[in-house]
């Protein structure tokens, strides 16, 4: 791999409106307005979460987010050795 190129592995998982808004660097209400325009293609969230297939569709529609939100479980998975 060439120098200066960094590879990041992002695990797609069910996400909330708030988490997605943070990833795109916009307010919750702005993200909600974005979603109103594409809800017919993405579908309604179940409870508080968009499912994995919906999150993938959101990434396709709005592009790859610049910020990644990690939970404590994600950090533990990254730091713990895999056997």
C-alpha positions in Angstrom: 0.0 0.0 0.0 1.3 3.5 -0.8 2.5 5.8 1.9 0.0 8.4 3.0 -3.0 6.3 2.2 -4.9 5.1 5.2 -7.6 2.4 5.1 -10.5 2.6 7.5 -12.8 -0.3 8.2 -16.3 0.8 9.0 -18.9 -1.7 10.2 -22.4 -0.8 9.1 -24.9 -1.3 11.9 -28.4 -0.1 12.8 -28.2 3.6 13.6 -30.4 6.3 15.1 -31.3 9.7 13.6 -29.0 11.4 16.1 -26.0 9.1 15.2 -26.5 9.6 11.5 -26.9 13.4 11.9 -23.6 13.5 13.9 -21.9 11.5 11.2 -23.0 14.0 8.5 -22.2 16.9 10.7 -25.7 18.4 10.7 -28.3 19.0 13.3 -31.0 16.4 14.1 -33.7 18.5 12.6 -31.7 19.1 9.4 -31.2 15.4 9.0 -34.9 14.7 9.7 -35.7 17.1 6.8 -33.3 15.3 4.5 -34.9 12.0 5.4 -38.5 13.3 4.7 -37.4 13.8 1.1 -36.1 10.2 0.6 -38.3 8.3 3.0 -40.1 6.5 0.2 -36.8 5.0 -1.0 -35.3 4.2 2.4 -38.4 3.3 4.4 -39.5 4.2 7.8 -37.3 3.5 10.8 -38.3 0.8 13.2 -38.5 2.2 16.7 -35.5 4.5 17.1 -33.3 2.8 14.5 -32.7 2.5 10.8 -31.7 -1.1 10.0 -28.5 -2.0 8.2 -30.0 -2.1 4.7 -31.6 1.3 5.3 -28.2 2.7 6.6 -26.5 1.4 3.4 -29.2 3.1 1.3 -28.7 6.4 3.2 -25.0 6.2 2.5 -25.7 5.7 -1.2 -28.1 8.6 -1.3 -26.1 11.1 0.8 -22.6 9.9 0.2 -20.1 8.5 2.7 -20.2 10.5 6.0 -17.0 12.3 7.0 -17.4 11.5 10.7 -17.7 8.1 12.2 -19.5 7.6 15.6 -18.0 4.8 17.7 -19.7 3.4 20.7 -17.9 1.9 23.7 -18.7 -1.6 22.3 -17.1 -0.7 19.0 -13.9 0.6 20.8 -13.7 -2.6 22.8 -14.1 -4.7 19.6 -11.2 -2.7 18.0 -8.9 -2.9 21.0 -9.5 -6.5 22.1 -7.4 -9.1 20.4 -9.2 -11.5 18.1 -8.4 -15.2 18.7 
